[in-house]
């Protein structure tokens, strides 16, 4: 009888460096100008970037590229999403996200966004509005929900059935058609409103042949595993918000094909898989402030297991219960998450405000100086002149001194 193969064994530090490298962070930021190709390659590596409307610092989809590339041109990223041939398109994945166009058909069968409504088009009003909306978008430039409402002569009264969203009937139908893949998003305006158009106009370069459901999910899990480098079934499934049971089947198939390898990591008590193309760097030169919506920190359980870092964003927590602030960014230094800072841009006064700064228990001695340098880089990228460190947090005094001494700002 042939003995069962023994899983490869890795240390936790190795696992962290694999994960950091898979996310495009291990080499540090480029030293010269950032090309459009570098931005595109970063997105190819990440597979998706989450979108969120919170603009305390910057729109969330811009921040993962800053973490990996530094002072890049946001307009180059905008062109990737708004000009043909599009390299990134908006759809539901890990929440609202920019995805690669080729992932759209694979994601489409797995959409279950119950908060939009249990039925694709439930009421008679919605069934009447849908063909009118589709006809309008077929013969118009991309339009916002407000513009569609006006063109159709609809009242803008809002529904009381969608908590927090204040959607009128037209917006509800637009979102249901968006989830169903009949319409898409051509871009966003300055108010961050979606501009809707027919899906065929956005995906005209991509063949939208029907995709077999499980095969499509398998392709998504492979892409997720590539972006993770190493992880669990739950990690891989969560990336695109896929159901765990069919994702486990896809992982088993990928393992049988040699795409994934079963591995063990000392101290990480989970069944783990390593992508065959995962890089295993001996060191990490990462220095990055990670958005609360950065793909490295998507899965909080993974973050705790891999980095021993318990993390909550803060914006969804009542003010009196927040431990570290409102918009809290973890600070990655080499192969550890060593600190966290609550950041806000005061655009009127041209200042980047560090509202709180906390060090992790094992933070290295150069944490404050390295964080000060990263904050200075972020300030330049955001187009503000000062970094101002406020008093809250055990790292705040050292960070304030580091900012003052090395950057010459308050």
N, C-alpha and C positions, 0 to 999 in steps of 0.2 A: 504494500500500500504506500502511495506517495504522500509524504507529509504535506500539510497545508502550508502555503508560503507565509513567511514571517513578515509582518508589516515593518516598514522602515521606521526608525526611531529618530526623533529630532528633539533638540532642546527648545525651551520656550523662546529663548533669544533668537534661535534660528527661525522658528515659526513667525515671530514678529517681523524679522527682516524679509522673509518671503512675502508676507502680507503687504508690507510697506513697498517693496519693489513692484509687486503686481499692480499696485495703485499708482505707480509712476512717481514715487516720492523719494526713493532711496538714493538717487544720484544727486539730489539737491537741485537747485534752480540753475538754469543756464546763465552764463556770465555776460553774454552779448545780447543784441536785440532779439526779440522773440518773433519768429516768422509765423506766417499763417499755417505752414506745414507743421510746425511744432504744436500749435493749438489743435489742429486736426488730429495729429498723432496722439495727443493727450486724450482727446475724446474717444478715439478708437480704443485706447487702453481701458478707459473707464466704462465704456459701453452705454452708460446713461448718466445724466446729471439731473438731480431733482430741482424743481422749480418751486419757489415760494414767494409770496407777495411782500413779506416783511422786508423793509428797506431801512432798518436802523443803521446798517453799515453799508451794505451794497446788496443788490438783488442776489439771491442765494446761488443762482446758477453761474454767476461770475466768479464766486469765491474759490471753488475747487481749482480753477485754472490759475488763479493767483497763487494758491498754495503750492502749485507744482512748477509754475513758470515765472512768477514774479511780475515785473512791470510789463504786462502785455497790453495790446490794444483791444479793448472790449468791442469796438466796431468790427474787428475781424471775426470775432465770435458771432456777432449779430448777423453778419453776412452768411455764415455757415447755416443759419436757421431760417433766413428770409430770402435768399437768392438761389435760383437754380444754377447748377444742380445742388440741391440741399444735401448737406452731410449730417444734419441733425434735424429732427422733426419732433413736434410736441404730441405726446399721447400719455395715457395712464400706464405707469409701470410701477416704480417705487413712489407712489403718489404721482402727482402731475410731474412729468419729466420730459427732458429732451432725450430722445432715443435715436439709434441708428435707423435709417429708413427701412432696412431689410428686416428689422425686428417687428415691424408693425403687423404683418400678416400672422406672425407667430403669437403675438400678444392678444390679438383680437378675440380669439375664442375664449379667453380666460378672464374677461372683464366682468366683475360682479361689484358694481358700485351702488349698493342698495340705497345710499343716502340721496341719490338722484331720483329714485322711484323704483318700486318693485317691478313694474312692467315697462318695457321700452317706450311705448306710447300708450299711456293708460287711459286718459280721459278722451271724450269726444272732441274737446277743444284742442288737445294735443294732436289728435289724428287729423284734424282739419288744418292746423297750422303747419304740420310737417311738410306736405307737398308744396305749400306756398313758400316756405323758407327755402326748400331745395330749388324751386324754380327761380327765386330771386337770386340766390347765390350762383346759379348757373350762368346768369347774365349780368353779373355785377363784379366790381372789384371786391376784394376781401372787406368784410364789414364787421363792426363790433355788434354786440347784442343791442346796444342802444340804437345804433343805426338801423339794424334790422327791424327793431320795434317801430321806429319812426316810418320806415319805408312801407311797412305793412299796415300802418294806421292803427296800431294796437295801443291800448292804454298801458302805461308803465306801472300799474299797480303791482305790488309784490305779493308773493304767496306766503302764507303763514305756516306752510308745511315744511319748509326747508330752513331749519334753525341757523341763524348766523349768516346765511347767504343772501337773503333778500332778493330772491330771483322772481322776476315776473314770468308769465307763461311762455313768452318767446325764449327767454334765457333757459328755462327748463327744457324746452324742446331742442334748442341748440345743443345743450350738454348731452342729451340722450342720443341725438344724432351723431355727436362727436364720439361718444363711447361705442356706438354701433359701427363706427368706421365709415359712415356715409359722408360726413364732413370732417374737415381738419382745420388746423390753425396755420395761417400763412405768416403770422408774426404777431407782435404786440405793439400797441401804440405807447405814447409817452406816459399815459396813465396806467400802463401795464394791463390794459384790456385786451383780451384775445380778439384777433381779426379772423373771422371764419370764412372759409371757402369750401368748395367741394373737394373731397379727398382726392379725387382723380387729378385735380390740378396740382396738388402738393406732391403726390406720389407718381407723377407721370414718368419719372425715370426708372421706377421700380416695378417689376412685374408683380402683379397682385393675384397670381394664380392661387386657387384654394390650397390651403395647407392642412395636412393631416394633423389633428390636434396634438397627439402625443409626440409626434416627430417635431412639431414646432416647439413644444415645451422642452424637448431634449436639446434643441439648438440653443434655447434661452439658458438652460442650466449649464451647458458647456461654456457659453459666453460669461455667465456669472462666475463659474469656477475659475475661468481664466482671469477675471478681474479680481477675484479673491486670492488666487495663488494657492491658498490652503483654507479649509473650512469644513463645516458640517453640512448635512443636508439642509438643515434649517437656515443656515447662512446663505446657501446658494438659492434656496427658494425665496427668501425674503428680499433679495436684490431686485427682482422683478415682481414681487408680491404674488408668487405662484403658490398653489396648494401643495402641502408637504407630501402627501401620499404619492401622487403621480410624480412629484419631483424626486422622491426616493427611488422610484422605478427608473427614472432617467439616469440617476447617479449610478445605479447598479449596471445599467446598460453601458454607460460610459466607462465604468471600471472594467467590464468584460472586454471592451474594445481597446483597453490600454490607455485611454485618454486621462483617466483618473487612477490614482494609486492610493490604496489604504495606507495611512501612516499613523504613528503614535507620537504624541508630544507629552513629555514629562510635565505633569501638573495641569494638563488640559484634559479633563475626564469626559471626553466625548469621542464618538466615532468620527474620525477625520479623514479627509481626502485631499490629495495633492495633485494639482494639474500637471500633466507631463511636461509642459513647457514653462513651468514656474522657475524663475531665476532664484538661485540660492546665494545671495551676496554674503560675503564675509563681514561686511560692515555697511552701515547706513550713514549717509551724509545729510539726511533729512533735517530740514528746519522749516516748519510750516505751522501757520495758524489755520486750524481746520474749522470750516463752517459747521454749524449745528446740523446742516443737511449734507455734509460731505459724505461720500460713499464709504470712506474708511470707518465712519462712526455710525453707519446705518443701524446695525444690529447691536443693541446695547448689551445683550448677553455675551456676544462675541467679544465686545470691547472689555468687559469685565474679565472674561476668561483669558484673553490674550494679553491685555495690557494692565490688568488689575486696576481698572479705571472705571469707577461708578459715575455715570454721566446723565444729567438731565439738562435740557436746554434752558428752562426757566420761563419762557414766554407763555407757557400754558399753566404755570403755577401761580397761585395768588401771591401777591407781593410779600405778604408777611411770612410765607412759607419758603421763599427762595433762599437757597443756601449760598449761591455764588453770584447771583445777579440775573439779569433779564435775557440778554443775548450773549450767551457764554460760549467762547471758542476754546477748545482744547489746544494746547501747544505741544507739537511733536518735535522732539529734539533727538537726532540720531535714531535710536530704535525704541524710545520710550515716550509716553505722554507724561510730561514733567510739570505742567502747570495749566491753569485755565484763567481766562480773562474775559470780563464783560466789557464789550466794546460798543461805542456809539460815535457816529460822525456828527459833529455840529458844523454843518455846511455853511451856515451864515457867518460864523466866526472863523472858519477855516481850521478847525481843530479835530484831531482824533482823540476821543476821550477814553481813557482806561478807567472804567467805573469801579471795577474790583480786580484784584490780582492775587491768585492763590497758587502756592507751590504744592506739588505732591510730596509725600513724606520722604521719598528717595531722590528728590530732584538734585541734579549735580550742581557743582559750585558755579558754573558759568550760565545757569539758567537765566538770570536777570539780564546779563549782558547780551546773550543771544536773542532773547525775547525783545530787548530794546532795539536791536538791529532789525529784527523782523517787523516791528511796529513802524520804524522809520521808513522801511521799504513800502509797507502798506500805505502809509501817509502819502508818499510820493505817487503811488499808483492811484489813490483816491483824489489826488489833486488838492490836498490840504497841507498847511505849512507847519503845524505844530502837533506834537504828541503831548498830551497832558495826563499825567498819572494822578488819580485821586487817592484817597487815604485808605480805602477799605481793602482788607486782605493781608495775609501774612507776608506776601511777596511784594506788596506795594512799596514799602520803604526802599528796599534794594533796587526795585525796578525804577523808582523815581530817581535814585542816584545814578543808575546806569544810563537812563535817558538823558539826564542833565550833563553828565560827564562825556559821554561818547557822541551825543547827537547835538548838544548845544541848544536843547529846547527844554521847556518846563515839564 
